[in-house]
Amino acid sequence: MKNILITGLVIFFSFQGWSQTITLESFASGFSAPVDIAHAGDDRLFVVEKGGRIKILNADGTIEATPFLDISSLVSNGSEQGLLGLAFHPDYATNGYFYVNYTDTGGDTQVSRFSVDSGNPNLADPASEFPIIDYTQPFSNHNGGCVRFGPDGYLYIAAGDGGSGGDPGNRAQNTELLLGKLLRIDVDSPGGGNNYGIPPDNPFAGDPPNAGEIWAYGLRNPWKFSFDKDNGDLWIADVGQGTIEEIDHAAGNAAGLNYGWRCYEGSLVYNNTDCPDPSELTFPVGEYNHSVGNSITGGYVYRGSTYNNMLGYYFFADFGSGVIGSIDSDENLTILDDTNSNFSSFGEDVNGELYLVTYSGTIYKIVGEVLELEEFKYTTVHIVPNPAVHSFTIQSFDESIVKFEIFNLNGTLIKSSHGSAFHSKTISTQGFSKGLYLIKAYGEEGQCSIHKLLIE
């Protein structure tokens, strides 16, 4: 039976008279320096240990005794080195391919493909390594390491700026180098003498000496990025230098963005020698200074179906201080309590539920609240159709509705009516974003009914 751990962290979102909390439920423990989690399209979670092993965590919280993969003999394991990232091919169920990012015994980055064992889905074939891409790391730190497949089917790779401090080679701004970049490659269509191809819509494709692999640049040490399951948006958490931790957000199809490092650390000037005009840069949607935390760990936008109060929020944490934070759909950042944990990664399961990983080896499930809906005491209210596309109708067949209010999940009032009483009113969705809304309808005696509405 799992233990429920209510840490010192109690996360509050207020919404017009409700308090909603998020807690951390201890899900599994005993891992050695875990730094990533991925799923393979089923209910298993694959936990990446920095020393070079991947272990399977089952849906009931048990851990398979034999590692899924052990490449510890191939991996260097300095303070920021090791096995750092894992991504399963979108057609993994058919081809059995998965991809890892690690620093080799020489300290350089290697991204390789492996295959699952043909006779055992809980084991990989350690002899199946197929090198995809590699690049030299001039220093031992700032390796990035996160790998994810985007909604477009391409493999994205987070590359740090090469290390030291302050990016002494200005590598992040140099588009002839792969360091300090988010790379995007086609692992299904190799070409040009490589074991991968360059997508033709990459910003520097066919434009030497610029590196065709680059999708975005101006990054310092992107420690986890993710794609929103709902709209494909890209979220990047970039570890700061000495002052600012930042979160970047862009449409998934926004190519060639320059996130500003080393010209800027977050929104602050760091070193503006030979830098582009600020109008050419993409600045963070969220940042915090080092009085709050000093090593951001990126997460996910919650798109699960269980917890109403988490829906649409991007969650992040800090390895150094243990804070957890969120950014809402209006890009408002909230910093929450300090848990004194070294959070090294987030995970997302096949259903969109979120997990939080501590470097000491414990994995927590993030648990929110299910909003209980209060019905009219004397009146039955219906919202039809639900989900809605172009319009929806608020109706009551019994008692009149004298007022309604529509809120988004950030608690912002979107629309209200205080006019004549009605039994049925149709409302256009024009001007509404897609997503979940809450409707409060009031009866003649002041009773209130709360309903969820999904706009597609």
Buried (B, 14 or more C-beta within 10 A) or exposed (E): EEEEEEBEBEBEBEBEEBEBBBBBBBBBBEBEBBBBBBBBEEEBBBBBBBBBBBBBBEEEBEBBEEBBBBBBEBBBBEEBBBBBBBBBBBEBEEEBBBBBBBBBEEBBBBBBBBBBBEEEBBBBBBEBBEEBBEBEBBBBBBBBBBBBBBBBEBBBBBBBBBBEEBBEBBBBBBBEBBBBBBBBBBBBEEEEEBBBBBBEEBBBBEEEEBBBBBBBBBBBBBBBBBBBBBBEBBBBBBBBBEBBBBBBBBEBEBBEBBBBBBBBBBEBEBBEEEBEEEEEBBEBBBBBBBEBBBBBBBBBBBBBEBBBBBBBBBBBBBBBBBBBBBBBBEEEBBBBBBBEBBBBBBBBBEEBBBBBBBBEBBBBBBBBBEBEEEEBEEBEBBBEEBEBEEEBBBBBEEBEBBBBBBBBBBBBEBBEBEEEEBEEBEBEBEEBEEBBBBBBBBBEEEBBBBBBBBBE
